[in-house]
Amino acid sequence: MKKRLQEIIFGTTSKAGKNFDIVLLLLILVSVLIVMFESVPSWRDSFEEELYYIEWGFTILFTIEYLLRILVAPKPLKYILSWWGIIDLISIVPTFISPFISGYASLRVVRAARLLRIFRILKLSRFTSESQMLAHSLKASYYKIMVFLFFVVMMMVMAGTVMYVIEGGEHGFESIPASIYWAIVTTTTVGYGDVVPYTDLGKVLSSVMMILGYAIIAVPTGLISVEMSKYKEDDDNLCDNCGHNNPFGSIYCNQCGEEMLNG
């Protein structure tokens, strides 16, 4: 029985497993729409009681799912402490704790806690191999991206300091932190326009920062793309039974249904 439940909940090859995933996807989507619906004041006031019972219904269903995953997981503690286990827990905890937080001063805490239910949308990525590939690529390129971001931060600090000197502490550049904020906004090509240089030299520096912005944006994209390309060629996730290359972290082969020994 446990083996059967494991195939249904964690597997995607059997008809029952696919149906379970489809139903769970629909429940997640509807529950996220309900959270958005509840944030509209007029709708919340008109359907307060209905929304209350609907939310508890979804919470009970997701709680049952969470407990079942713990029961049938080969290593329950590993699942509980995993990324998906934490997301599953966050999606149900706010509803359970909100009744125990009372008082006018705690209303903001209750509101913030209940809005955490929107994290249920992260559960959707569990069912797409593309999201697993992206997560694997981000993890593989983490060190390179961190080193690159370190040099970007250094460049922002130097550019902000130079602009503070050029503008003489005027026109919004009243401090180095404010000038660094301008450097970040300019380099990312956001361009709010709340802080702009007035001197000719300042405008030249702004032009240089905007041009560099395009290169800065392209570098992390290239790093991740390389890792995604390597991921597609990786043979570590080959099924021993049929030879199909499965998504990273697969427990069962999505072609023949055999358990992945290297998953």
Secondary structure, DSSP 4 states (H G I P E B T S, - for coil): -HHHHHHHHH--SSHHHHHHHHHHHHHHHHHHHHHHHHTSHHHHHHSHHHHHHHHHHHHHHHHHHHHHHHHHSSSHHHHHTSHHHHHHHHTTHHHHHGGG--SGGGHHHHHHHHHGGGGGGGGGGGG-HHHHHHHHHHHHTHHHHHHHHHHHHHHHHHHHHHHHHHHTT-TT--SHHHHHHHHHHHHTT----SS---SHHHHHHHHHHHHHHHHHHHHHHHHHHHHHHHHHH--TTB-TTT--BPPTT-SB-TTT--B-TT-
